């Protein structure tokens, strides 16, 4: 029996989002224990939402559905910027970490916007949903 490999794993936006998710998981372990069910949980959930929505959208049949899941992922990326701002304000991270992670998130958003544009173009060319 041959193995079915999901092609979403080859998407640059998914791979970069995965790297971000892994870093957030490691970084959040350094936050105070009282943040376990607050900021830490929110950051982990938002970072998982990004990769999950890209993957789920990729598995949808229609371009428009894929685009909608990518928009959900983009919203979670902006949410992560806010969470990093809270972490900075609470002094859980320093400005260097904040700037690096914000820069990474903005790069992922740029790549994701390009993917959404690509999907929109494919949708228009094919004249389908």
C-alpha positions as CSV (number, residue, x, y, z in Angstrom):
1,X,0.0,0.0,0.0
2,X,1.5,3.3,-1.0
3,X,1.6,6.2,1.5
4,X,-0.4,9.3,0.7
5,X,1.6,12.5,1.4
6,X,-0.2,15.7,2.0
7,X,1.2,18.4,-0.3
8,X,0.4,21.2,2.2
9,X,3.7,20.3,3.9
10,X,5.6,21.5,0.8
11,X,4.1,25.0,1.0
12,X,6.6,27.6,2.1
13,X,4.0,29.4,4.2
14,X,3.2,26.2,6.1
15,X,6.8,25.3,6.7
16,X,7.7,28.8,8.0
17,X,4.5,28.8,10.2
18,X,5.6,25.4,11.6
19,X,9.0,26.8,12.5
20,X,7.3,29.7,14.3
21,X,4.9,27.3,16.1
22,X,7.9,25.3,17.4
23,X,9.7,28.4,18.6
24,X,6.6,29.7,20.4
25,X,6.1,26.3,22.1
26,X,9.7,26.5,23.4
27,X,9.6,30.2,24.3
28,X,6.4,30.0,26.2
29,X,7.8,27.3,28.5
30,X,10.0,30.1,29.9
31,X,6.9,32.3,30.9
32,X,5.8,32.4,34.5
33,X,3.6,29.4,35.6
34,X,0.6,31.8,36.3
35,X,0.5,32.4,32.5
36,X,0.1,28.7,31.7
37,X,-3.7,29.0,31.1
38,X,-3.6,32.6,30.0
39,X,-1.0,34.1,27.6
40,X,1.0,30.8,27.0
41,X,-2.2,28.9,26.1
42,X,-3.3,31.7,23.8
43,X,0.0,31.9,22.0
44,X,0.2,28.1,21.5
45,X,-3.4,27.9,20.3
46,X,-2.9,30.8,17.8
47,X,0.3,29.3,16.4
48,X,-1.4,25.9,16.0
49,X,-4.3,27.6,14.3
50,X,-2.1,29.1,11.6
51,X,-0.7,25.7,10.5
52,X,-4.0,23.9,11.0
53,X,-5.9,26.4,8.9
54,X,-3.4,26.3,6.1
55,X,-3.5,22.5,6.1
56,X,-7.3,22.4,6.2
57,X,-7.7,24.9,3.5
58,X,-5.4,23.0,1.3
59,X,-7.6,19.9,1.7
60,X,-10.7,21.7,0.6
61,X,-12.0,21.2,-2.9
62,X,-12.9,24.8,-3.8
63,X,-10.4,27.7,-4.1
64,X,-12.8,30.0,-2.1
65,X,-12.8,27.6,0.8
66,X,-9.0,27.4,0.8
67,X,-8.8,31.2,0.6
68,X,-11.1,31.5,3.6
69,X,-9.0,29.2,5.7
70,X,-5.9,31.2,4.7
71,X,-7.6,34.3,5.9
72,X,-8.3,32.6,9.2
73,X,-4.6,31.8,9.4
74,X,-3.7,35.4,8.7
75,X,-6.0,36.5,11.5
76,X,-4.2,34.2,13.9
77,X,-0.8,35.6,12.8
78,X,-2.0,39.1,13.6
79,X,-3.2,37.8,17.0
80,X,0.3,36.5,17.6
81,X,1.7,39.9,17.1
82,X,-0.6,41.2,19.9
83,X,0.4,38.3,22.2
84,X,4.1,39.0,21.6
85,X,3.3,42.7,22.5
86,X,1.8,41.5,25.8
87,X,4.8,39.3,26.5
88,X,7.1,42.3,25.9
89,X,4.9,44.6,28.1
90,X,5.0,42.0,30.9
91,X,8.8,41.7,30.5
92,X,8.5,37.9,29.6
93,X,10.6,38.6,26.5
94,X,13.1,41.4,25.6
95,X,12.8,43.8,22.7
96,X,15.2,41.8,20.5
97,X,13.0,38.7,20.7
98,X,9.9,40.8,20.1
99,X,11.4,42.4,17.0
100,X,12.7,39.1,15.6
101,X,9.4,37.3,16.1
102,X,7.3,40.2,14.8
103,X,9.5,40.4,11.7
104,X,9.1,36.7,11.2
105,X,5.3,36.9,11.6
106,X,5.2,39.8,9.1
107,X,7.2,37.8,6.6
108,X,4.8,34.8,7.0
109,X,1.9,37.2,6.4
110,X,3.5,38.5,3.3
111,X,4.0,34.9,2.0
112,X,0.5,34.0,3.0
113,X,-0.9,37.1,1.1
114,X,1.0,35.9,-1.9
115,X,-0.5,32.4,-1.6
116,X,-4.0,33.9,-1.3
117,X,-3.4,36.0,-4.4
118,X,-2.3,32.9,-6.2
119,X,-5.4,31.1,-5.2
120,X,-7.6,34.0,-6.2
121,X,-6.0,34.1,-9.6
122,X,-6.4,30.4,-10.1
123,X,-10.1,30.8,-9.1
124,X,-10.6,33.6,-11.6
125,X,-8.8,31.8,-14.4
126,X,-10.8,28.6,-13.9
127,X,-14.0,30.6,-13.3
128,X,-15.0,28.3,-10.5
129,X,-15.6,28.6,-6.8
